[in-house]
């Protein structure tokens, strides 16, 4: 399995969708289910990191715009 820390948002999201589909289908033994669940949690965290970074960038851009506008 690829290293999640190197994943971009879209790759992490797409793999997370796949993990959820597999878990929803069922039929896995407990160890497989837990390993897949843990990977899903790591993928979700990676997505959240990307979204938080994007949110900061938007907030920074808005802040710079506010500073540049004449009062």
Secondary structure per residue as TSV (DSSP state, phi and psi in degrees):
chain	resnum	aa	ss	phi	psi
A	1	X	-	360.0	142.1
A	2	X	-	-70.5	155.7
A	3	X	-	-74.5	117.5
A	4	X	G	-63.5	-33.4
A	5	X	G	-60.2	-22.1
A	6	X	G	-92.2	-4.0
A	7	X	-	-74.3	140.7
A	8	X	-	-77.4	171.3
A	9	X	H	-57.6	-49.9
A	10	X	H	-63.2	-40.6
A	11	X	H	-65.7	-44.0
A	12	X	H	-63.7	-43.5
A	13	X	H	-62.3	-45.7
A	14	X	H	-64.3	-41.8
A	15	X	H	-67.6	-37.1
A	16	X	H	-61.2	-41.8
A	17	X	H	-59.1	-42.6
A	18	X	H	-64.2	-40.8
A	19	X	H	-61.4	-45.4
A	20	X	H	-61.7	-43.0
A	21	X	H	-60.6	-43.6
A	22	X	H	-64.0	-44.6
A	23	X	H	-64.0	-38.0
A	24	X	H	-66.5	-31.2
A	25	X	H	-68.7	-29.2
A	26	X	-	74.0	-167.5
A	27	X	-	87.5	-0.4
A	28	X	-	-92.0	153.0
A	29	X	-	-76.6	171.0
A	30	X	H	-59.4	-45.2
A	31	X	H	-63.3	-42.0
A	32	X	H	-64.1	-42.8
A	33	X	H	-62.5	-43.9
A	34	X	H	-65.2	-41.3
A	35	X	H	-63.4	-41.7
A	36	X	H	-67.8	-40.1
A	37	X	H	-60.6	-45.4
A	38	X	H	-61.8	-40.7
A	39	X	H	-64.7	-41.2
A	40	X	H	-60.7	-41.5
A	41	X	H	-62.4	-42.5
A	42	X	H	-65.7	-39.4
A	43	X	H	-65.6	-42.2
A	44	X	H	-62.4	-40.5
A	45	X	H	-62.9	-40.1
A	46	X	H	-64.1	-41.3
A	47	X	H	-61.1	-43.9
A	48	X	H	-62.3	-37.3
A	49	X	H	-61.0	-45.9
A	50	X	H	-63.1	-43.4
A	51	X	H	-66.2	-38.3
A	52	X	H	-64.6	-40.1
A	53	X	H	-64.1	-41.8
A	54	X	H	-64.8	-40.8
A	55	X	H	-61.2	-43.3
A	56	X	H	-62.1	-41.4
A	57	X	H	-62.9	-42.0
A	58	X	H	-65.2	-45.0
A	59	X	H	-62.5	-40.5
A	60	X	H	-63.3	-42.1
A	61	X	H	-64.7	-41.5
A	62	X	H	-65.3	-38.5
A	63	X	H	-64.8	-43.5
A	64	X	H	-62.8	-38.9
A	65	X	H	-63.4	-41.8
A	66	X	H	-63.1	-37.9
A	67	X	H	-70.1	-30.4
A	68	X	H	-80.8	-22.8
A	69	X	S	-73.4	134.4
A	70	X	-	-67.2	141.5
A	71	X	-	-94.3	360.0
